[in-house]
Amino acid sequence: MRTSTEQNTPAVTYNFGDYVLYRDPELFWTGKPNHTFVCRVGSRWTDGTYHLTALASGKVVPYVRPDYMRLLPPIDAMRDIDTAPLHGADAADGMTAAAMAWLTQQHTTANQRPELPEQR
């Protein structure tokens, strides 16, 4: 039998600048809205807690236990680019504006002649 103090997920160490999904336990357990949001890791304290910055509001969330954080891997943010159909008339319809901007930038730089850095 599993007790409430056992973790269901493996221990993760988060790094400065990581994007995480944070769930505010007080808001969640009291049934209040807006309890889960995306943050960026700011710092880690010796007691194992983190200071986060909420992306949408810029609000600092201090002393967050890692039990209430989940890493948001870049692969998930970039999935639409990685899986987009590049052939076909409607290929661009399923892509976000960010994906289209990235592909446009890649196309522009890939079709230019490489330049040597300036002499010092």
Backbone as a chain_set.jsonl record, in Angstrom:
{"seq": "MRTSTEQNTPAVTYNFGDYVLYRDPELFWTGKPNHTFVCRVGSRWTDGTYHLTALASGKVVPYVRPDYMRLLPPIDAMRDIDTAPLHGADAADGMTAAAMAWLTQQHTTANQRPELPEQR", "coords": {"N": [[0.843, -1.185, 0.0], [0.544, 2.206, -0.802], [1.665, 5.129, 0.775], [0.592, 8.502, 1.562], [2.813, 10.095, 1.629], [4.696, 9.103, -0.098], [6.346, 9.541, -3.193], [4.988, 9.781, -6.479], [6.325, 10.303, -8.758], [9.589, 10.375, -10.276], [12.468, 11.85, -8.621], [13.438, 15.06, -9.637], [15.848, 17.373, -10.714], [15.711, 20.721, -11.271], [16.839, 23.223, -13.551], [18.245, 26.558, -13.779], [16.306, 28.703, -15.722], [14.776, 26.706, -16.889], [11.626, 25.696, -18.243], [8.621, 25.178, -16.602], [5.64, 23.492, -15.535], [3.562, 24.612, -13.087], [1.684, 23.825, -10.24], [-0.312, 25.367, -7.99], [-0.672, 24.327, -4.8], [-2.438, 25.138, -2.721], [-4.437, 26.665, -3.996], [-5.374, 24.698, -5.735], [-6.314, 22.552, -4.023], [-8.314, 23.854, -2.658], [-10.142, 24.267, -4.566], [-10.108, 26.506, -6.181], [-9.914, 28.661, -9.088], [-7.443, 28.907, -11.792], [-5.135, 27.571, -10.9], [-2.982, 26.264, -12.021], [-0.126, 26.89, -13.912], [2.3, 28.116, -16.328], [5.753, 28.458, -15.699], [9.035, 29.932, -15.278], [12.099, 28.67, -14.136], [13.841, 30.278, -11.6], [15.712, 30.278, -9.421], [17.398, 27.966, -7.211], [17.097, 26.773, -3.95], [18.968, 25.832, -0.991], [17.416, 24.195, 0.582], [16.032, 22.695, -1.19], [13.876, 23.834, -2.461], [12.365, 26.005, -4.968], [12.541, 29.176, -6.652], [10.202, 30.591, -8.731], [9.155, 32.193, -11.784], [6.191, 33.356, -12.978], [5.138, 33.052, -16.281], [3.041, 34.378, -17.672], [2.171, 36.49, -15.982], [4.431, 37.537, -14.749], [4.808, 37.382, -12.085], [6.552, 36.535, -9.116], [7.012, 33.385, -7.71], [7.658, 32.167, -4.73], [9.734, 29.729, -2.98], [8.925, 27.073, -3.917], [8.005, 23.739, -3.81], [9.465, 20.935, -5.441], [7.698, 18.866, -5.936], [5.383, 19.912, -6.933], [5.866, 20.725, -9.467], [6.408, 20.31, -12.972], [8.518, 19.442, -15.59], [8.615, 21.151, -18.664], [9.29, 19.961, -21.581], [11.39, 20.935, -24.362], [10.811, 19.538, -26.699], [8.056, 19.192, -26.74], [7.141, 21.802, -27.129], [8.103, 22.275, -29.633], [6.959, 20.428, -31.271], [5.029, 20.838, -33.314], [6.529, 21.891, -35.392], [8.365, 19.865, -35.848], [6.75, 17.761, -36.684], [5.261, 18.651, -38.78], [3.588, 18.469, -41.903], [5.451, 18.826, -44.732], [4.993, 18.787, -47.37], [2.527, 19.44, -49.744], [-0.51, 21.225, -50.406], [-1.889, 22.291, -48.233], [-0.093, 22.381, -46.119], [0.93, 24.424, -44.471], [-1.28, 25.23, -43.038], [-1.765, 23.84, -40.643], [0.147, 24.716, -38.907], [1.643, 26.722, -36.325], [2.019, 30.306, -35.93], [4.547, 30.873, -34.938], [5.985, 28.612, -35.683], [5.921, 28.876, -38.463], [7.361, 31.262, -38.75], [9.871, 30.452, -37.843], [10.557, 28.49, -39.754], [10.63, 30.114, -42.029], [12.783, 31.787, -41.41], [14.838, 29.865, -41.317], [14.818, 29.034, -43.983], [15.605, 31.399, -45.263], [18.216, 31.857, -44.235], [19.461, 29.502, -44.994], [19.612, 29.666, -47.714], [21.472, 31.553, -48.321], [24.714, 32.741, -49.062], [27.443, 31.629, -47.143], [29.136, 33.812, -44.915], [32.359, 35.043, -44.155], [33.781, 35.833, -40.947], [34.499, 39.25, -39.952], [37.783, 40.633, -40.36], [40.045, 41.148, -37.704]], "CA": [[0.0, 0.0, 0.0], [1.314, 3.441, -0.943], [1.234, 6.187, 1.697], [0.487, 9.812, 0.907], [4.107, 10.769, 1.611], [5.527, 8.564, -1.163], [6.212, 10.256, -4.46], [4.588, 9.007, -7.65], [7.211, 10.646, -9.856], [10.989, 10.375, -9.864], [13.022, 13.141, -8.223], [14.014, 15.808, -10.753], [16.486, 18.635, -10.369], [15.438, 21.701, -12.31], [17.931, 24.167, -13.768], [17.904, 27.946, -14.055], [15.788, 28.924, -17.066], [13.86, 25.648, -17.329], [10.194, 25.993, -18.236], [7.912, 24.164, -15.834], [4.234, 23.669, -15.217], [3.448, 24.664, -11.634], [0.335, 23.764, -9.686], [-0.375, 25.925, -6.644], [-1.456, 23.34, -4.051], [-3.528, 25.747, -1.947], [-5.535, 26.976, -4.912], [-5.902, 23.442, -6.266], [-7.072, 21.791, -3.028], [-9.497, 24.606, -2.239], [-11.056, 24.329, -5.704], [-10.103, 27.826, -6.808], [-9.438, 28.618, -10.476], [-6.103, 29.394, -12.148], [-4.169, 26.962, -9.986], [-1.879, 25.663, -12.757], [0.374, 27.815, -14.919], [3.672, 27.92, -16.799], [6.742, 29.314, -15.044], [10.462, 29.734, -15.564], [12.865, 28.489, -12.906], [14.764, 31.377, -11.337], [16.811, 29.842, -8.572], [17.163, 26.81, -6.353], [17.609, 27.002, -2.603], [19.604, 24.656, -0.393], [16.397, 23.318, 1.166], [15.413, 21.949, -2.28], [12.765, 24.568, -3.067], [12.719, 26.841, -6.106], [11.822, 30.415, -6.937], [9.723, 30.564, -10.106], [8.516, 33.401, -12.307], [5.064, 33.02, -13.852], [5.355, 33.68, -17.582], [1.95, 35.267, -18.089], [2.018, 37.671, -15.134], [5.705, 38.034, -14.241], [4.779, 37.255, -10.628], [7.503, 35.594, -8.54], [6.401, 32.387, -6.839], [8.813, 31.738, -3.938], [9.796, 28.506, -2.174], [8.077, 26.041, -4.497], [8.515, 22.368, -3.708], [9.477, 20.321, -6.774], [6.552, 17.956, -6.086], [4.295, 20.617, -7.613], [6.414, 21.215, -10.729], [6.693, 19.328, -14.01], [9.318, 20.014, -16.658], [8.0, 21.275, -19.984], [10.41, 19.737, -22.489], [11.347, 21.657, -25.643], [10.227, 18.696, -27.752], [6.62, 19.452, -26.787], [6.925, 23.135, -27.696], [8.533, 22.28, -31.029], [6.36, 19.285, -31.957], [4.342, 21.211, -34.555], [7.545, 22.055, -36.431], [8.972, 18.566, -36.116], [5.809, 16.82, -37.286], [4.463, 19.317, -39.816], [3.74, 17.953, -43.265], [6.093, 19.875, -45.52], [4.568, 18.664, -48.763], [1.081, 19.524, -49.885], [-1.022, 22.588, -50.487], [-2.366, 22.786, -46.936], [0.92, 22.072, -45.107], [1.098, 25.529, -43.531], [-2.51, 25.488, -42.289], [-1.73, 23.233, -39.322], [1.3, 25.186, -38.143], [1.473, 27.984, -35.614], [2.759, 31.431, -36.501], [5.946, 30.732, -34.526], [6.592, 27.583, -36.522], [6.101, 29.443, -39.796], [8.455, 32.233, -38.671], [11.124, 29.7, -37.722], [10.85, 27.895, -41.053], [10.999, 31.206, -42.938], [14.141, 32.184, -41.049], [15.736, 28.799, -41.748], [14.881, 29.07, -45.44], [16.374, 32.583, -45.643], [19.637, 31.68, -43.924], [19.99, 28.34, -45.717], [19.779, 30.002, -49.122], [22.444, 32.63, -48.452], [26.104, 32.32, -49.087], [28.049, 31.881, -45.842], [30.105, 34.903, -44.895], [33.44, 34.914, -43.181], [33.757, 36.945, -39.992], [35.376, 40.364, -40.272], [39.144, 40.565, -39.838], [40.271, 42.038, -36.547]], "C": [[0.884, 1.242, 0.0], [0.766, 4.491, 0.028], [1.233, 7.515, 0.967], [1.826, 10.537, 0.861], [5.037, 10.232, 0.539], [5.28, 9.331, -2.455], [5.823, 9.302, -5.575], [5.517, 9.249, -8.822], [8.652, 10.625, -9.367], [11.456, 11.78, -9.493], [13.707, 13.787, -9.424], [14.676, 17.05, -10.197], [16.275, 19.575, -11.541], [16.584, 22.697, -12.371], [17.392, 25.564, -14.015], [17.45, 28.065, -15.51], [14.879, 27.837, -17.593], [12.423, 26.162, -17.297], [9.494, 24.831, -17.533], [6.438, 24.514, -15.744], [4.134, 23.596, -13.706], [1.984, 24.632, -11.231], [0.386, 24.266, -8.251], [-1.253, 25.004, -5.797], [-2.616, 23.941, -3.26], [-4.717, 26.079, -2.833], [-6.192, 25.698, -5.426], [-6.802, 22.74, -5.257], [-8.276, 22.543, -2.485], [-10.473, 24.818, -3.393], [-11.109, 25.671, -6.394], [-9.522, 27.734, -8.222], [-7.989, 29.1, -10.603], [-5.011, 28.838, -11.247], [-2.948, 26.399, -10.696], [-1.438, 26.61, -13.861], [1.845, 27.553, -15.218], [4.584, 28.943, -16.145], [8.129, 29.038, -15.606], [11.185, 29.65, -14.227], [13.865, 29.628, -12.777], [15.96, 30.949, -10.521], [16.385, 28.659, -7.728], [17.812, 27.085, -5.014], [18.147, 25.703, -2.014], [18.601, 23.71, 0.252], [15.642, 22.523, 0.098], [14.222, 22.634, -2.905], [13.292, 25.49, -4.163], [11.951, 28.151, -6.059], [11.475, 30.369, -8.417], [9.21, 31.942, -10.492], [7.425, 32.956, -13.263], [5.227, 33.765, -15.174], [4.281, 34.701, -17.929], [1.906, 36.562, -17.284], [3.334, 38.294, -14.685], [5.825, 37.936, -12.729], [5.801, 36.211, -10.177], [6.76, 34.674, -7.581], [7.549, 31.791, -6.016], [8.622, 30.384, -3.256], [8.843, 27.406, -2.641], [8.749, 24.687, -4.333], [8.44, 21.716, -5.084], [8.352, 19.314, -6.996], [5.429, 18.583, -6.897], [4.743, 21.221, -8.948], [6.601, 20.044, -11.689], [7.433, 20.046, -15.137], [8.521, 20.046, -17.964], [9.126, 21.148, -21.01], [10.266, 20.496, -23.801], [10.699, 20.843, -26.758], [8.719, 18.934, -27.871], [6.315, 20.807, -27.424], [7.217, 23.152, -29.194], [7.883, 21.183, -31.859], [5.684, 19.676, -33.272], [5.327, 21.425, -35.697], [8.087, 20.694, -36.837], [8.045, 17.616, -36.866], [4.979, 17.415, -38.416], [4.668, 18.657, -41.17], [4.302, 19.066, -44.148], [5.736, 19.799, -46.991], [3.049, 18.701, -48.813], [0.625, 20.965, -49.81], [-1.426, 23.148, -49.134], [-1.365, 22.546, -45.81], [1.023, 23.175, -44.056], [-0.132, 25.769, -42.654], [-2.463, 24.944, -40.862], [-0.605, 23.726, -38.443], [1.002, 26.512, -37.473], [2.278, 29.076, -36.298], [4.237, 31.329, -36.147], [6.663, 29.701, -35.379], [6.86, 28.124, -37.917], [7.252, 30.452, -39.804], [9.803, 31.528, -38.606], [11.512, 29.098, -39.065], [11.267, 28.951, -42.069], [12.423, 31.65, -42.674], [15.149, 31.13, -41.518], [15.904, 28.808, -43.263], [15.76, 30.232, -45.903], [17.86, 32.366, -45.407], [20.237, 30.515, -44.692], [20.275, 28.665, -47.174], [20.707, 31.194, -49.337], [23.841, 32.036, -48.439], [26.724, 32.592, -47.72], [29.113, 32.964, -45.936], [31.154, 34.622, -43.845], [33.346, 36.062, -42.185], [34.746, 38.028, -40.404], [36.747, 40.147, -39.651], [39.297, 41.539, -38.688], [41.538, 42.813, -36.719]], "O": [[1.869, 1.304, 0.736], [-0.442, 4.715, 0.097], [1.805, 7.64, -0.116], [1.964, 11.509, 0.119], [6.077, 10.838, 0.28], [4.152, 9.717, -2.763], [6.273, 8.157, -5.611], [5.506, 8.483, -9.785], [8.911, 10.832, -8.181], [10.917, 12.774, -9.98], [14.465, 13.134, -10.14], [14.13, 17.708, -9.311], [16.626, 19.252, -12.676], [17.224, 22.979, -11.358], [16.239, 25.741, -14.409], [18.128, 27.585, -16.419], [14.263, 28.012, -18.644], [12.054, 26.96, -16.434], [9.743, 23.662, -17.83], [6.046, 25.675, -15.86], [4.576, 22.617, -13.104], [1.151, 25.327, -11.812], [1.043, 23.668, -7.398], [-2.454, 24.904, -6.046], [-3.67, 23.316, -3.143], [-5.863, 25.811, -2.474], [-7.416, 25.623, -5.54], [-7.929, 22.371, -5.586], [-9.173, 21.929, -1.906], [-11.506, 25.467, -3.227], [-12.061, 25.952, -7.123], [-8.733, 26.836, -8.516], [-7.4, 29.623, -9.657], [-4.076, 29.549, -10.878], [-1.959, 26.081, -10.036], [-2.256, 27.081, -14.651], [2.539, 26.865, -14.469], [4.252, 30.124, -16.044], [8.359, 28.052, -16.306], [10.932, 30.434, -13.312], [14.631, 29.915, -13.698], [17.101, 31.229, -10.89], [15.199, 28.382, -7.551], [18.94, 27.571, -4.948], [17.821, 24.613, -2.483], [18.907, 22.535, 0.45], [14.725, 21.768, 0.42], [13.602, 22.07, -3.807], [14.495, 25.726, -4.274], [10.857, 28.228, -5.501], [12.343, 30.136, -9.258], [8.874, 32.756, -9.631], [7.695, 32.262, -14.243], [5.431, 34.979, -15.18], [4.593, 35.78, -18.432], [1.632, 37.624, -17.843], [3.358, 39.456, -14.281], [6.829, 38.358, -12.154], [5.907, 35.138, -10.772], [5.977, 35.129, -6.746], [8.332, 30.997, -6.537], [7.499, 29.955, -2.993], [8.056, 26.877, -1.856], [9.919, 24.515, -4.676], [7.469, 21.914, -5.815], [8.079, 18.945, -8.139], [4.613, 17.872, -7.484], [4.087, 22.111, -9.489], [6.913, 18.929, -11.271], [7.023, 21.12, -15.579], [7.842, 19.081, -18.314], [9.835, 22.117, -21.278], [9.155, 20.682, -24.297], [10.099, 21.414, -27.668], [8.166, 18.884, -28.969], [5.346, 20.942, -28.171], [6.644, 23.952, -29.934], [8.218, 21.02, -33.032], [5.756, 18.926, -34.245], [4.994, 21.167, -36.854], [8.249, 20.406, -38.023], [8.516, 16.754, -37.608], [4.09, 16.752, -38.949], [5.794, 18.326, -41.54], [3.689, 20.124, -44.288], [6.137, 20.66, -47.775], [2.375, 18.06, -48.006], [1.294, 21.815, -49.221], [-1.319, 24.353, -48.907], [-1.761, 22.511, -44.645], [1.185, 22.884, -42.871], [-0.033, 26.445, -41.63], [-3.064, 25.532, -39.962], [-0.413, 23.211, -37.342], [0.221, 27.32, -37.974], [3.122, 28.794, -37.149], [5.093, 31.662, -36.966], [7.819, 29.896, -35.755], [7.916, 27.859, -38.492], [8.031, 30.495, -40.756], [10.765, 31.959, -39.241], [12.671, 29.184, -39.471], [12.159, 28.71, -42.882], [13.191, 31.868, -43.612], [16.201, 31.475, -42.058], [17.009, 28.613, -43.769], [16.563, 30.077, -46.823], [18.677, 32.659, -46.28], [21.426, 30.544, -45.011], [21.099, 28.003, -47.803], [20.724, 31.779, -50.42], [24.089, 30.971, -47.873], [26.548, 33.686, -47.181], [29.881, 33.028, -46.895], [30.877, 34.045, -42.793], [32.882, 37.148, -42.534], [35.711, 37.759, -41.119], [36.874, 39.564, -38.574], [38.734, 42.634, -38.711], [41.896, 43.61, -35.853]]}, "num_chains": 1, "name": "protein.A"}
